[in-house]
Amino acid sequence: MPVTKVTRNYQITIPAEIRKALGIKQGEYLTVELRGDEIVIKRAKRKWKTYRLGRKYSLEEMERMIEESIEEALRWEE
């Protein structure tokens, strides 16, 4: 079983063999859950909204999309 160390900033490194086995890439979001005396780390299930390129959007549509994106990003920062 791989072992990792908690740094002075309370950060850990996911061992390479586990990252490779799960395909975890830099910049991905993970969830951290406490189960009794265990820490469970899972890949966050996240679906990003996409918008069709080449389609002409009205100013109101673009403002709405920006607001929705900001709200979604803020929820992930909590």
PDB file of N, CA, C and O in Angstrom:
ATOM      1  N   MET A   1       0.856  -1.177   0.000  1.00  0.00           N
ATOM      2  CA  MET A   1       0.000   0.000   0.000  1.00  0.00           C
ATOM      3  C   MET A   1       0.899   1.237   0.000  1.00  0.00           C
ATOM      4  O   MET A   1       1.795   1.356   0.836  1.00  0.00           O
ATOM      5  N   PRO A   2       0.660   2.157  -0.941  1.00  0.00           N
ATOM      6  CA  PRO A   2       1.463   3.387  -0.998  1.00  0.00           C
ATOM      7  C   PRO A   2       1.234   4.257   0.238  1.00  0.00           C
ATOM      8  O   PRO A   2       0.150   4.255   0.822  1.00  0.00           O
ATOM      9  N   VAL A   3       2.258   4.991   0.619  1.00  0.00           N
ATOM     10  CA  VAL A   3       2.187   5.903   1.759  1.00  0.00           C
ATOM     11  C   VAL A   3       2.522   7.300   1.258  1.00  0.00           C
ATOM     12  O   VAL A   3       3.388   7.468   0.399  1.00  0.00           O
ATOM     13  N   THR A   4       1.837   8.297   1.796  1.00  0.00           N
ATOM     14  CA  THR A   4       2.110   9.683   1.443  1.00  0.00           C
ATOM     15  C   THR A   4       2.242  10.481   2.734  1.00  0.00           C
ATOM     16  O   THR A   4       1.766  10.056   3.786  1.00  0.00           O
ATOM     17  N   LYS A   5       2.882  11.628   2.650  1.00  0.00           N
ATOM     18  CA  LYS A   5       3.143  12.448   3.835  1.00  0.00           C
ATOM     19  C   LYS A   5       2.337  13.748   3.748  1.00  0.00           C
ATOM     20  O   LYS A   5       2.172  14.313   2.667  1.00  0.00           O
ATOM     21  N   VAL A   6       1.844  14.207   4.878  1.00  0.00           N
ATOM     22  CA  VAL A   6       1.142  15.486   4.951  1.00  0.00           C
ATOM     23  C   VAL A   6       2.205  16.577   5.098  1.00  0.00           C
ATOM     24  O   VAL A   6       3.047  16.510   5.993  1.00  0.00           O
ATOM     25  N   THR A   7       2.165  17.581   4.215  1.00  0.00           N
ATOM     26  CA  THR A   7       3.139  18.669   4.272  1.00  0.00           C
ATOM     27  C   THR A   7       2.751  19.676   5.342  1.00  0.00           C
ATOM     28  O   THR A   7       1.692  19.560   5.960  1.00  0.00           O
ATOM     29  N   ARG A   8       3.611  20.663   5.558  1.00  0.00           N
ATOM     30  CA  ARG A   8       3.313  21.674   6.575  1.00  0.00           C
ATOM     31  C   ARG A   8       2.087  22.509   6.209  1.00  0.00           C
ATOM     32  O   ARG A   8       1.486  23.139   7.079  1.00  0.00           O
ATOM     33  N   ASN A   9       1.712  22.518   4.927  1.00  0.00           N
ATOM     34  CA  ASN A   9       0.497  23.215   4.483  1.00  0.00           C
ATOM     35  C   ASN A   9      -0.705  22.271   4.439  1.00  0.00           C
ATOM     36  O   ASN A   9      -1.742  22.607   3.868  1.00  0.00           O
ATOM     37  N   TYR A  10      -0.562  21.088   5.044  1.00  0.00           N
ATOM     38  CA  TYR A  10      -1.615  20.075   5.102  1.00  0.00           C
ATOM     39  C   TYR A  10      -2.018  19.561   3.726  1.00  0.00           C
ATOM     40  O   TYR A  10      -3.183  19.236   3.497  1.00  0.00           O
ATOM     41  N   GLN A  11      -1.072  19.487   2.827  1.00  0.00           N
ATOM     42  CA  GLN A  11      -1.307  18.946   1.496  1.00  0.00           C
ATOM     43  C   GLN A  11      -0.703  17.556   1.407  1.00  0.00           C
ATOM     44  O   GLN A  11       0.253  17.233   2.112  1.00  0.00           O
ATOM     45  N   ILE A  12      -1.278  16.729   0.523  1.00  0.00           N
ATOM     46  CA  ILE A  12      -0.717  15.405   0.277  1.00  0.00           C
ATOM     47  C   ILE A  12      -0.511  15.233  -1.225  1.00  0.00           C
ATOM     48  O   ILE A  12      -1.129  15.932  -2.028  1.00  0.00           O
ATOM     49  N   THR A  13       0.353  14.305  -1.595  1.00  0.00           N
ATOM     50  CA  THR A  13       0.557  13.943  -2.987  1.00  0.00           C
ATOM     51  C   THR A  13      -0.065  12.570  -3.201  1.00  0.00           C
ATOM     52  O   THR A  13       0.173  11.646  -2.424  1.00  0.00           O
ATOM     53  N   ILE A  14      -0.854  12.442  -4.245  1.00  0.00           N
ATOM     54  CA  ILE A  14      -1.421  11.139  -4.577  1.00  0.00           C
ATOM     55  C   ILE A  14      -0.304  10.341  -5.245  1.00  0.00           C
ATOM     56  O   ILE A  14       0.259  10.791  -6.243  1.00  0.00           O
ATOM     57  N   PRO A  15       0.020   9.180  -4.719  1.00  0.00           N
ATOM     58  CA  PRO A  15       1.110   8.396  -5.303  1.00  0.00           C
ATOM     59  C   PRO A  15       0.895   8.129  -6.802  1.00  0.00           C
ATOM     60  O   PRO A  15      -0.232   7.929  -7.256  1.00  0.00           O
ATOM     61  N   ALA A  16       2.005   8.131  -7.556  1.00  0.00           N
ATOM     62  CA  ALA A  16       1.960   7.999  -9.016  1.00  0.00           C
ATOM     63  C   ALA A  16       1.199   6.758  -9.466  1.00  0.00           C
ATOM     64  O   ALA A  16       0.414   6.829 -10.412  1.00  0.00           O
ATOM     65  N   GLU A  17       1.415   5.638  -8.813  1.00  0.00           N
ATOM     66  CA  GLU A  17       0.750   4.408  -9.255  1.00  0.00           C
ATOM     67  C   GLU A  17      -0.776   4.516  -9.136  1.00  0.00           C
ATOM     68  O   GLU A  17      -1.505   3.948  -9.949  1.00  0.00           O
ATOM     69  N   ILE A  18      -1.246   5.237  -8.136  1.00  0.00           N
ATOM     70  CA  ILE A  18      -2.697   5.425  -7.974  1.00  0.00           C
ATOM     71  C   ILE A  18      -3.216   6.422  -8.994  1.00  0.00           C
ATOM     72  O   ILE A  18      -4.265   6.202  -9.599  1.00  0.00           O
ATOM     73  N   ARG A  19      -2.476   7.540  -9.196  1.00  0.00           N
ATOM     74  CA  ARG A  19      -2.885   8.525 -10.223  1.00  0.00           C
ATOM     75  C   ARG A  19      -2.989   7.868 -11.578  1.00  0.00           C
ATOM     76  O   ARG A  19      -3.958   8.083 -12.305  1.00  0.00           O
ATOM     77  N   LYS A  20      -1.989   7.063 -11.926  1.00  0.00           N
ATOM     78  CA  LYS A  20      -1.984   6.395 -13.240  1.00  0.00           C
ATOM     79  C   LYS A  20      -3.123   5.392 -13.355  1.00  0.00           C
ATOM     80  O   LYS A  20      -3.797   5.329 -14.383  1.00  0.00           O
ATOM     81  N   ALA A  21      -3.337   4.613 -12.311  1.00  0.00           N
ATOM     82  CA  ALA A  21      -4.397   3.600 -12.340  1.00  0.00           C
ATOM     83  C   ALA A  21      -5.775   4.227 -12.517  1.00  0.00           C
ATOM     84  O   ALA A  21      -6.643   3.658 -13.179  1.00  0.00           O
ATOM     85  N   LEU A  22      -5.974   5.405 -11.921  1.00  0.00           N
ATOM     86  CA  LEU A  22      -7.279   6.081 -12.002  1.00  0.00           C
ATOM     87  C   LEU A  22      -7.351   7.119 -13.113  1.00  0.00           C
ATOM     88  O   LEU A  22      -8.426   7.643 -13.407  1.00  0.00           O
ATOM     89  N   GLY A  23      -6.215   7.416 -13.730  1.00  0.00           N
ATOM     90  CA  GLY A  23      -6.201   8.411 -14.805  1.00  0.00           C
ATOM     91  C   GLY A  23      -6.433   9.823 -14.311  1.00  0.00           C
ATOM     92  O   GLY A  23      -7.007  10.644 -15.026  1.00  0.00           O
ATOM     93  N   ILE A  24      -5.995  10.116 -13.099  1.00  0.00           N
ATOM     94  CA  ILE A  24      -6.180  11.456 -12.532  1.00  0.00           C
ATOM     95  C   ILE A  24      -5.151  12.391 -13.150  1.00  0.00           C
ATOM     96  O   ILE A  24      -3.956  12.099 -13.177  1.00  0.00           O
ATOM     97  N   LYS A  25      -5.643  13.522 -13.645  1.00  0.00           N
ATOM     98  CA  LYS A  25      -4.771  14.489 -14.309  1.00  0.00           C
ATOM     99  C   LYS A  25      -4.713  15.795 -13.517  1.00  0.00           C
ATOM    100  O   LYS A  25      -5.594  16.091 -12.710  1.00  0.00           O
ATOM    101  N   GLN A  26      -3.668  16.556 -13.763  1.00  0.00           N
ATOM    102  CA  GLN A  26      -3.492  17.854 -13.114  1.00  0.00           C
ATOM    103  C   GLN A  26      -4.690  18.750 -13.431  1.00  0.00           C
ATOM    104  O   GLN A  26      -5.151  18.794 -14.571  1.00  0.00           O
ATOM    105  N   GLY A  27      -5.194  19.463 -12.419  1.00  0.00           N
ATOM    106  CA  GLY A  27      -6.312  20.385 -12.613  1.00  0.00           C
ATOM    107  C   GLY A  27      -7.677  19.754 -12.378  1.00  0.00           C
ATOM    108  O   GLY A  27      -8.681  20.464 -12.326  1.00  0.00           O
ATOM    109  N   GLU A  28      -7.731  18.430 -12.236  1.00  0.00           N
ATOM    110  CA  GLU A  28      -9.007  17.772 -11.985  1.00  0.00           C
ATOM    111  C   GLU A  28      -9.500  18.087 -10.587  1.00  0.00           C
ATOM    112  O   GLU A  28      -8.710  18.372  -9.687  1.00  0.00           O
ATOM    113  N   TYR A  29     -10.804  18.034 -10.414  1.00  0.00           N
ATOM    114  CA  TYR A  29     -11.402  18.233  -9.101  1.00  0.00           C
ATOM    115  C   TYR A  29     -11.656  16.878  -8.455  1.00  0.00           C
ATOM    116  O   TYR A  29     -12.081  15.931  -9.116  1.00  0.00           O
ATOM    117  N   LEU A  30     -11.390  16.802  -7.160  1.00  0.00           N
ATOM    118  CA  LEU A  30     -11.642  15.602  -6.377  1.00  0.00           C
ATOM    119  C   LEU A  30     -12.499  15.984  -5.180  1.00  0.00           C
ATOM    120  O   LEU A  30     -12.392  17.098  -4.668  1.00  0.00           O
ATOM    121  N   THR A  31     -13.342  15.071  -4.734  1.00  0.00           N
ATOM    122  CA  THR A  31     -14.108  15.307  -3.520  1.00  0.00           C
ATOM    123  C   THR A  31     -13.409  14.608  -2.367  1.00  0.00           C
ATOM    124  O   THR A  31     -12.774  13.572  -2.561  1.00  0.00           O
ATOM    125  N   VAL A  32     -13.519  15.164  -1.171  1.00  0.00           N
ATOM    126  CA  VAL A  32     -12.901  14.598   0.019  1.00  0.00           C
ATOM    127  C   VAL A  32     -14.013  14.395   1.041  1.00  0.00           C
ATOM    128  O   VAL A  32     -14.747  15.324   1.378  1.00  0.00           O
ATOM    129  N   GLU A  33     -14.120  13.165   1.525  1.00  0.00           N
ATOM    130  CA  GLU A  33     -15.204  12.809   2.427  1.00  0.00           C
ATOM    131  C   GLU A  33     -14.622  12.124   3.668  1.00  0.00           C
ATOM    132  O   GLU A  33     -13.641  11.386   3.577  1.00  0.00           O
ATOM    133  N   LEU A  34     -15.226  12.371   4.801  1.00  0.00           N
ATOM    134  CA  LEU A  34     -14.817  11.733   6.041  1.00  0.00           C
ATOM    135  C   LEU A  34     -15.792  10.604   6.343  1.00  0.00           C
ATOM    136  O   LEU A  34     -16.999  10.828   6.434  1.00  0.00           O
ATOM    137  N   ARG A  35     -15.265   9.379   6.500  1.00  0.00           N
ATOM    138  CA  ARG A  35     -16.081   8.210   6.857  1.00  0.00           C
ATOM    139  C   ARG A  35     -15.483   7.593   8.109  1.00  0.00           C
ATOM    140  O   ARG A  35     -14.527   6.820   8.044  1.00  0.00           O
ATOM    141  N   GLY A  36     -16.057   7.944   9.243  1.00  0.00           N
ATOM    142  CA  GLY A  36     -15.498   7.462  10.505  1.00  0.00           C
ATOM    143  C   GLY A  36     -14.102   8.030  10.682  1.00  0.00           C
ATOM    144  O   GLY A  36     -13.926   9.245  10.786  1.00  0.00           O
ATOM    145  N   ASP A  37     -13.098   7.141  10.717  1.00  0.00           N
ATOM    146  CA  ASP A  37     -11.720   7.614  10.855  1.00  0.00           C
ATOM    147  C   ASP A  37     -10.952   7.501   9.535  1.00  0.00           C
ATOM    148  O   ASP A  37      -9.721   7.507   9.530  1.00  0.00           O
ATOM    149  N   GLU A  38     -11.682   7.398   8.411  1.00  0.00           N
ATOM    150  CA  GLU A  38     -11.060   7.295   7.087  1.00  0.00           C
ATOM    151  C   GLU A  38     -11.348   8.536   6.244  1.00  0.00           C
ATOM    152  O   GLU A  38     -12.410   9.148   6.353  1.00  0.00           O
ATOM    153  N   ILE A  39     -10.388   8.889   5.411  1.00  0.00           N
ATOM    154  CA  ILE A  39     -10.562   9.961   4.430  1.00  0.00           C
ATOM    155  C   ILE A  39     -10.758   9.286   3.078  1.00  0.00           C
ATOM    156  O   ILE A  39      -9.926   8.482   2.656  1.00  0.00           O
ATOM    157  N   VAL A  40     -11.860   9.611   2.395  1.00  0.00           N
ATOM    158  CA  VAL A  40     -12.154   9.022   1.090  1.00  0.00           C
ATOM    159  C   VAL A  40     -12.049  10.120   0.039  1.00  0.00           C
ATOM    160  O   VAL A  40     -12.740  11.136   0.121  1.00  0.00           O
ATOM    161  N   ILE A  41     -11.185   9.913  -0.943  1.00  0.00           N
ATOM    162  CA  ILE A  41     -10.989  10.887  -2.020  1.00  0.00           C
ATOM    163  C   ILE A  41     -11.510  10.268  -3.304  1.00  0.00           C
ATOM    164  O   ILE A  41     -11.112   9.164  -3.674  1.00  0.00           O
ATOM    165  N   LYS A  42     -12.404  10.983  -3.987  1.00  0.00           N
ATOM    166  CA  LYS A  42     -13.000  10.492  -5.233  1.00  0.00           C
ATOM    167  C   LYS A  42     -12.929  11.576  -6.300  1.00  0.00           C
ATOM    168  O   LYS A  42     -12.865  12.767  -5.996  1.00  0.00           O
ATOM    169  N   ARG A  43     -12.942  11.145  -7.539  1.00  0.00           N
ATOM    170  CA  ARG A  43     -13.017  12.086  -8.657  1.00  0.00           C
ATOM    171  C   ARG A  43     -14.396  12.745  -8.600  1.00  0.00           C
ATOM    172  O   ARG A  43     -15.412  12.063  -8.462  1.00  0.00           O
ATOM    173  N   ALA A  44     -14.422  14.057  -8.706  1.00  0.00           N
ATOM    174  CA  ALA A  44     -15.689  14.791  -8.675  1.00  0.00           C
ATOM    175  C   ALA A  44     -16.447  14.525  -9.961  1.00  0.00           C
ATOM    176  O   ALA A  44     -15.890  14.603 -11.056  1.00  0.00           O
ATOM    177  N   LYS A  45     -17.715  14.212  -9.814  1.00  0.00           N
ATOM    178  CA  LYS A  45     -18.557  13.999 -10.994  1.00  0.00           C
ATOM    179  C   LYS A  45     -19.056  15.360 -11.426  1.00  0.00           C
ATOM    180  O   LYS A  45     -19.862  15.995 -10.746  1.00  0.00           O
ATOM    181  N   ARG A  46     -18.570  15.785 -12.551  1.00  0.00           N
ATOM    182  CA  ARG A  46     -18.846  17.145 -12.996  1.00  0.00           C
ATOM    183  C   ARG A  46     -19.079  17.144 -14.490  1.00  0.00           C
ATOM    184  O   ARG A  46     -18.303  16.564 -15.250  1.00  0.00           O
ATOM    185  N   LYS A  47     -20.138  17.787 -14.906  1.00  0.00           N
ATOM    186  CA  LYS A  47     -20.399  17.951 -16.331  1.00  0.00           C
ATOM    187  C   LYS A  47     -20.371  19.440 -16.638  1.00  0.00           C
ATOM    188  O   LYS A  47     -21.173  20.214 -16.114  1.00  0.00           O
ATOM    189  N   TRP A  48     -19.451  19.821 -17.478  1.00  0.00           N
ATOM    190  CA  TRP A  48     -19.344  21.224 -17.870  1.00  0.00           C
ATOM    191  C   TRP A  48     -20.351  21.528 -18.956  1.00  0.00           C
ATOM    192  O   TRP A  48     -20.554  20.728 -19.870  1.00  0.00           O
ATOM    193  N   LYS A  49     -20.978  22.676 -18.855  1.00  0.00           N
ATOM    194  CA  LYS A  49     -21.879  23.107 -19.917  1.00  0.00           C
ATOM    195  C   LYS A  49     -21.057  23.459 -21.140  1.00  0.00           C
ATOM    196  O   LYS A  49     -19.962  24.010 -21.033  1.00  0.00           O
ATOM    197  N   THR A  50     -21.591  23.138 -22.289  1.00  0.00           N
ATOM    198  CA  THR A  50     -20.924  23.507 -23.538  1.00  0.00           C
ATOM    199  C   THR A  50     -21.894  24.327 -24.385  1.00  0.00           C
ATOM    200  O   THR A  50     -23.112  24.191 -24.274  1.00  0.00           O
ATOM    201  N   TYR A  51     -21.332  25.165 -25.217  1.00  0.00           N
ATOM    202  CA  TYR A  51     -22.127  26.010 -26.102  1.00  0.00           C
ATOM    203  C   TYR A  51     -21.625  25.817 -27.524  1.00  0.00           C
ATOM    204  O   TYR A  51     -20.424  25.684 -27.758  1.00  0.00           O
ATOM    205  N   ARG A  52     -22.546  25.803 -28.460  1.00  0.00           N
ATOM    206  CA  ARG A  52     -22.190  25.578 -29.858  1.00  0.00           C
ATOM    207  C   ARG A  52     -21.377  26.732 -30.412  1.00  0.00           C
ATOM    208  O   ARG A  52     -21.785  27.891 -30.339  1.00  0.00           O
ATOM    209  N   LEU A  53     -20.233  26.403 -30.960  1.00  0.00           N
ATOM    210  CA  LEU A  53     -19.420  27.426 -31.614  1.00  0.00           C
ATOM    211  C   LEU A  53     -20.048  27.797 -32.948  1.00  0.00           C
ATOM    212  O   LEU A  53     -20.682  26.965 -33.597  1.00  0.00           O
ATOM    213  N   GLY A  54     -19.876  29.013 -33.342  1.00  0.00           N
ATOM    214  CA  GLY A  54     -20.405  29.470 -34.627  1.00  0.00           C
ATOM    215  C   GLY A  54     -21.838  29.967 -34.560  1.00  0.00           C
ATOM    216  O   GLY A  54     -22.298  30.639 -35.483  1.00  0.00           O
ATOM    217  N   ARG A  55     -22.549  29.655 -33.496  1.00  0.00           N
ATOM    218  CA  ARG A  55     -23.922  30.138 -33.347  1.00  0.00           C
ATOM    219  C   ARG A  55     -23.873  31.568 -32.855  1.00  0.00           C
ATOM    220  O   ARG A  55     -23.035  31.912 -32.022  1.00  0.00           O
ATOM    221  N   LYS A  56     -24.745  32.387 -33.354  1.00  0.00           N
ATOM    222  CA  LYS A  56     -24.801  33.779 -32.906  1.00  0.00           C
ATOM    223  C   LYS A  56     -25.708  33.867 -31.690  1.00  0.00           C
ATOM    224  O   LYS A  56     -26.874  33.477 -31.739  1.00  0.00           O
ATOM    225  N   TYR A  57     -25.157  34.386 -30.595  1.00  0.00           N
ATOM    226  CA  TYR A  57     -25.908  34.558 -29.360  1.00  0.00           C
ATOM    227  C   TYR A  57     -26.228  36.031 -29.177  1.00  0.00           C
ATOM    228  O   TYR A  57     -25.436  36.907 -29.525  1.00  0.00           O
ATOM    229  N   SER A  58     -27.414  36.287 -28.621  1.00  0.00           N
ATOM    230  CA  SER A  58     -27.769  37.668 -28.316  1.00  0.00           C
ATOM    231  C   SER A  58     -26.988  38.112 -27.085  1.00  0.00           C
ATOM    232  O   SER A  58     -26.449  37.287 -26.348  1.00  0.00           O
ATOM    233  N   LEU A  59     -26.935  39.410 -26.875  1.00  0.00           N
ATOM    234  CA  LEU A  59     -26.254  39.953 -25.703  1.00  0.00           C
ATOM    235  C   LEU A  59     -26.883  39.399 -24.420  1.00  0.00           C
ATOM    236  O   LEU A  59     -26.169  39.069 -23.473  1.00  0.00           O
ATOM    237  N   GLU A  60     -28.197  39.299 -24.387  1.00  0.00           N
ATOM    238  CA  GLU A  60     -28.892  38.778 -23.207  1.00  0.00           C
ATOM    239  C   GLU A  60     -28.523  37.313 -22.953  1.00  0.00           C
ATOM    240  O   GLU A  60     -28.316  36.916 -21.806  1.00  0.00           O
ATOM    241  N   GLU A  61     -28.440  36.508 -24.024  1.00  0.00           N
ATOM    242  CA  GLU A  61     -28.055  35.103 -23.862  1.00  0.00           C
ATOM    243  C   GLU A  61     -26.631  34.979 -23.326  1.00  0.00           C
ATOM    244  O   GLU A  61     -26.359  34.158 -22.450  1.00  0.00           O
ATOM    245  N   MET A  62     -25.729  35.795 -23.855  1.00  0.00           N
ATOM    246  CA  MET A  62     -24.336  35.752 -23.412  1.00  0.00           C
ATOM    247  C   MET A  62     -24.225  36.166 -21.950  1.00  0.00           C
ATOM    248  O   MET A  62     -23.483  35.544 -21.190  1.00  0.00           O
ATOM    249  N   GLU A  63     -24.946  37.203 -21.548  1.00  0.00           N
ATOM    250  CA  GLU A  63     -24.918  37.636 -20.152  1.00  0.00           C
ATOM    251  C   GLU A  63     -25.454  36.545 -19.232  1.00  0.00           C
ATOM    252  O   GLU A  63     -24.897  36.304 -18.160  1.00  0.00           O
ATOM    253  N   ARG A  64     -26.542  35.880 -19.651  1.00  0.00           N
ATOM    254  CA  ARG A  64     -27.127  34.794 -18.861  1.00  0.00           C
ATOM    255  C   ARG A  64     -26.129  33.639 -18.732  1.00  0.00           C
ATOM    256  O   ARG A  64     -25.973  33.080 -17.646  1.00  0.00           O
ATOM    257  N   MET A  65     -25.456  33.278 -19.821  1.00  0.00           N
ATOM    258  CA  MET A  65     -24.484  32.183 -19.795  1.00  0.00           C
ATOM    259  C   MET A  65     -23.307  32.521 -18.880  1.00  0.00           C
ATOM    260  O   MET A  65     -22.818  31.659 -18.151  1.00  0.00           O
ATOM    261  N   ILE A  66     -22.857  33.769 -18.920  1.00  0.00           N
ATOM    262  CA  ILE A  66     -21.751  34.197 -18.057  1.00  0.00           C
ATOM    263  C   ILE A  66     -22.170  34.128 -16.594  1.00  0.00           C
ATOM    264  O   ILE A  66     -21.420  33.624 -15.758  1.00  0.00           O
ATOM    265  N   GLU A  67     -23.364  34.632 -16.279  1.00  0.00           N
ATOM    266  CA  GLU A  67     -23.862  34.594 -14.902  1.00  0.00           C
ATOM    267  C   GLU A  67     -23.979  33.156 -14.398  1.00  0.00           C
ATOM    268  O   GLU A  67     -23.585  32.863 -13.269  1.00  0.00           O
ATOM    269  N   GLU A  68     -24.518  32.257 -15.227  1.00  0.00           N
ATOM    270  CA  GLU A  68     -24.644  30.849 -14.840  1.00  0.00           C
ATOM    271  C   GLU A  68     -23.278  30.223 -14.591  1.00  0.00           C
ATOM    272  O   GLU A  68     -23.103  29.448 -13.651  1.00  0.00           O
ATOM    273  N   SER A  69     -22.319  30.561 -15.435  1.00  0.00           N
ATOM    274  CA  SER A  69     -20.969  30.011 -15.284  1.00  0.00           C
ATOM    275  C   SER A  69     -20.310  30.498 -14.003  1.00  0.00           C
ATOM    276  O   SER A  69     -19.651  29.722 -13.311  1.00  0.00           O
ATOM    277  N   ILE A  70     -20.480  31.759 -13.684  1.00  0.00           N
ATOM    278  CA  ILE A  70     -19.907  32.319 -12.455  1.00  0.00           C
ATOM    279  C   ILE A  70     -20.551  31.670 -11.235  1.00  0.00           C
ATOM    280  O   ILE A  70     -19.854  31.302 -10.290  1.00  0.00           O
ATOM    281  N   GLU A  71     -21.882  31.527 -11.247  1.00  0.00           N
ATOM    282  CA  GLU A  71     -22.578  30.895 -10.129  1.00  0.00           C
ATOM    283  C   GLU A  71     -22.099  29.460  -9.932  1.00  0.00           C
ATOM    284  O   GLU A  71     -21.879  29.027  -8.801  1.00  0.00           O
ATOM    285  N   GLU A  72     -21.938  28.730 -11.020  1.00  0.00           N
ATOM    286  CA  GLU A  72     -21.459  27.347 -10.947  1.00  0.00           C
ATOM    287  C   GLU A  72     -20.044  27.292 -10.382  1.00  0.00           C
ATOM    288  O   GLU A  72     -19.748  26.449  -9.535  1.00  0.00           O
ATOM    289  N   ALA A  73     -19.174  28.177 -10.841  1.00  0.00           N
ATOM    290  CA  ALA A  73     -17.789  28.209 -10.350  1.00  0.00           C
ATOM    291  C   ALA A  73     -17.753  28.534  -8.861  1.00  0.00           C
ATOM    292  O   ALA A  73     -16.952  27.957  -8.126  1.00  0.00           O
ATOM    293  N   LEU A  74     -18.601  29.443  -8.408  1.00  0.00           N
ATOM    294  CA  LEU A  74     -18.633  29.805  -6.993  1.00  0.00           C
ATOM    295  C   LEU A  74     -19.105  28.641  -6.131  1.00  0.00           C
ATOM    296  O   LEU A  74     -18.628  28.471  -5.009  1.00  0.00           O
ATOM    297  N   ARG A  75     -20.037  27.839  -6.642  1.00  0.00           N
ATOM    298  CA  ARG A  75     -20.486  26.670  -5.884  1.00  0.00           C
ATOM    299  C   ARG A  75     -19.349  25.678  -5.692  1.00  0.00           C
ATOM    300  O   ARG A  75     -19.287  24.995  -4.670  1.00  0.00           O
ATOM    301  N   TRP A  76     -18.446  25.595  -6.671  1.00  0.00           N
ATOM    302  CA  TRP A  76     -17.322  24.654  -6.567  1.00  0.00           C
ATOM    303  C   TRP A  76     -16.231  25.179  -5.659  1.00  0.00           C
ATOM    304  O   TRP A  76     -15.380  24.408  -5.214  1.00  0.00           O
ATOM    305  N   GLU A  77     -16.232  26.464  -5.373  1.00  0.00           N
ATOM    306  CA  GLU A  77     -15.215  27.039  -4.496  1.00  0.00           C
ATOM    307  C   GLU A  77     -15.570  26.857  -3.023  1.00  0.00           C
ATOM    308  O   GLU A  77     -14.708  27.032  -2.162  1.00  0.00           O
ATOM    309  N   GLU A  78     -16.823  26.509  -2.716  1.00  0.00           N
ATOM    310  CA  GLU A  78     -17.278  26.382  -1.321  1.00  0.00           C
ATOM    311  C   GLU A  78     -16.617  25.209  -0.650  1.00  0.00           C
ATOM    312  O   GLU A  78     -16.875  24.944   0.524  1.00  0.00           O
TER     313      GLU A  78
END
